[in-house]
Amino acid sequence: DELAKACFQRGMRLGVYIYPGDDTWGAYLGGGGKTKDPEKQEGYDKVLRRQWEEVLSRYGDQIYEIWYDGGLVVPLEDIVKKYAPNAIVFQGPFASIRWLGNEQGIAPYPAWNSVKFVDAKTGVATAEHGDPDGEVWMPLEADVPLKDHNWFWSPTNHKNLRNLDQLMEIYYKSVGRGALLLLNAAPDTTGLIPLEDMIIYKQFGDEINRRFGKCIASTSGNGGMLEIKMDKPAKIDHVVIHEDIVFGERVREYTVEGQIGEKWVDLATGSSIG
């Protein structure tokens, strides 16, 4: 309740993670809530359903993301629709987003945001199932810990803190490839995010703004070619391309050309944009 209140006061969107597994019931790691002993399945289903109903019923429609790490076999869709109708869902048979397939924050390329219906229903589709002609829109979420590879705080894992160069590499290969970056923040035993973590988060945000905060020129439109005319020669070190995804991903291939002197040269080529 304290976490939810803090989020709401700051205009932050709240998500909930309850792991579907439970050793007490024999619901094994990565099984999505399936018990090793089939006779225990019905009992565990009731326990997990009560857990989710207790949590989701507290916050109206203020839950924006739900995580079923490792998939989901326990029937929970009715509870989610009743108490958290606006939530996006990670993994499971009624998922609306999916996992990259790794926890290093590196999306493959191309990284398509749609998948075939049959792959979506498995509940464990990853980036490798991306299909530009898929029937289901299921964007990629790149979950990655700040400390490689520790999701939770410990008195010794500060040595695994990623540096700024590593975080920028992740940014280019997750956000830059059309995925959503979910960068972990783990509180220590005081309930606060450690200062050393806060410092690197600040550096990361500042560097993103430094590199992308000033646009030299821009254009938009439809058709097979878009052109930007500069008033005078300028040094360009980044090109940021966005696609209108209201109708899905329709671009299959693109080339960025630049005029250097009197000559046009290819600067970059690609396929998926997102």
N, C-alpha and C positions, 0 to 999 in steps of 0.2 A: 504493500500500500504506500509506503514512503517513496519507493522508486516511481510508482505511477504518479503520485502527487507532484514529485519533483519534475517529471517529464511534462505534465500538463501545465504546470506553472510557467515553464520555459518554452512552451509551444513545440515540444519535441514529441515525435510519434513513438508510441510504446509497442514493443513486440514481446512475445512470450515464447520461451523455449522450455519444454518439458520433455525429457528424453523418453521415448516409448518403451525402452527396456527397463527391466527390474530383476535383479538377481534373485530376490526373494521368491519371485514367481517363476523363475526360470525363463524369463523373457530375455533372450540372449542378445549380445552386442550385434547391431546391424540387422536384427530380425524384424524391426518395425513393430515390436510388441507381440510377436508370435512366441508362444511358450513351447519349450522342448517337450513337455508332457501335455498332449492334447486335452487331457481331462481338466487341466488347470486354466485353459484358455477362456472359458466363459467367466470364471471368477475374476481373472485379470482384466478382462474387458470391462467388467463393472467397476473395478477399482480405477482404471485409467479414465473411464468416462466420468466418474465422480470428480476426479482431480480436475479435469478440463472444465467441467461445468462449474465447479467451485471458483476457479480462477477467472474464467471468461464472464461469468454472470456479475462480477463486481464492477465492471467498467463500462457498461453500456456498449456503445459502438466505437469505443476509443482504442481498441486494439487494432493495430495496423499490419502486424505481421505475426505469423505463427510458424514455428519450426517443428517439423517431424523428422529429426535427424535419423538417417538410416532407413527411411521409408515408413510406411504405416499399414498395418493389417487390421487394427482395431477400428470398428465403425464409429467415427466421430463427426462425420460431415454434418449430421443434423444439429449437433451441438454448436458447431462453428457457425452454421447458417443462422441459428437462432440468436446467438449472443455476440458474434463478431462478423457480421455480414460484409463489412468493408475490408476485412483482413486479406492480405495476400498470403499464400500458403506455400511453404517450402517442403517439397517432397510429399509422397503419399498419392493415392489414387485421385484426389481432387486438388492436386497442387496447381498453382498458377505461375510459379517460378521454379527454377531448377539450379542444381549445383554445377559448378565448373567441371568437377571430377578430380580436383586437387585442392589443397589448402595452402598453396604458395601464391595465390592471387594471379596466376598466369593463364589467361584464356588462350585457346588455340586460335589460329587464323586460317581460314575465315571462321567467324563465330556467329552462326545464324541463330536468331531468336525464336524461330518457329521449329516445331517438330511434328512428325507424323502422329496421328491420333493413337495408334497402337503403342508407340513409345511413351507418350504422355501418360497413358493409363497404367503403365508399370509402376509409377510412383518414384522411380529412381533414375529417370533420364538425366543425362549429363550433357556437357558441351559436345561430346562426340556424336550425339544423336541429332544435332542441329541439321535442319533441312530447309533450304530456301523455299521449297514448295510444300512445306508442312501445313497441316490443317489446324494446328493448335499453336496459339501465341504463348510462348513460355520463356520469358527472358532469363538471362543468366545472372546469378549472384555469385560474386567472388569473395568468399569468406576466408580471411587470413589473419593469423595472430600477429600482434606487434612484436612479440618475442618468439623467435623461431626455435623450437616449435612448441610453445607453451600457451595454452588458452587461459590458464589461471595463474595468479600471482604466487610466487614463492620467494623466500629471502635470498635465493641464489640465482634466479633466472634473469636478473638484470644483465648478465653477460651475454644473453641472447637477443638483446634489444637491436632491432633493425636500425640501420642508419638512414640518412636522408636519401642517399643515392639508391639504396635498395628499395625504399618506398616509392621513389619516382619511377623506377623500373617497373614496379608493380602497377603503378598508376597508368603508365603508357600501355601496358599489356593487359589491363582489365578494362578500365574506363575507355581507354584508347581503342579498344577492340569491340566496344559496344556493350560491355557488361557493367553491372552495378557493383562497386567496391564496398564490401562490408569489412571494415578494419576493426579488429577486436580492441576493447578497452577493459582491462581487468583491475578491479579495486584490490587494495591490500587489506590487511587485518583491521585497519581503521575505518574501512568503508569508503576510502577516497582513492582516486587514481594517483599513483605515485608521481612525484614532481618530475622525475627524469622522463617518464612517459609523456607528461604534459608538454614538456619542452620540445620533444621530437614531433608531437602532433602539431604544435604551433609552427615549427620550422617547415613541416610538410605543407600545411595550409598556405603559409607565406610564399613558399616556392611555387606552388601551383598558381597562385595569384600573380607572382612575378613573371612566370612564363606565359600565362594565358590571359592576364588581366587587361592587356592593352592590345586592341585590335587595330592593325594598320589599315585594313580595308576589308569589306565584306560584300557579298552578293547573294542573291537567292532567286529562285524561279524554277520553271519547268523546262523540259526539252532535253536535247542531247548534248548541249554545250552551254556552259556559263562562263562569263568572262569578267575579269576585274581589270580595269584600266587605272594605272597609277599616274599621279600627276608628275612624279619624277622617280628616277630609279631608287629602289629601296632594298635593304637587306631583309630577306624573309627567311626565318628559321623554323617556322611551324605553319602548317596548313590544317585547320580544323574543319572537318566535313561532317555535316549532319544530314540525315534523311528524314523526311516527313513519314512517320511510321503509322499514320492513321489507317492506312490500307495495307500494312505489313511492309516487309522489306522487298522493294521492287528493283533496286539497283543490283545488277549482277557483276558489273565490271566498270572500273573507272580509271582514268589517267589524269594526273595533274601535270600540266605543261607550264613552263616559264620562259619568257623571252630574255635571253642573255645576250646583250648587244643586238645584233640583227638576226640572231638565230633562236628558234624555238627548240627547247630540249625537254625530254621527259624527266620530271622531278620525282614522281611517285606513281605507282600503279597499285590497284587493289581490287577486291571483290565486295565483301560485305561491309556495310557502313553501320546500319542500326541507328 
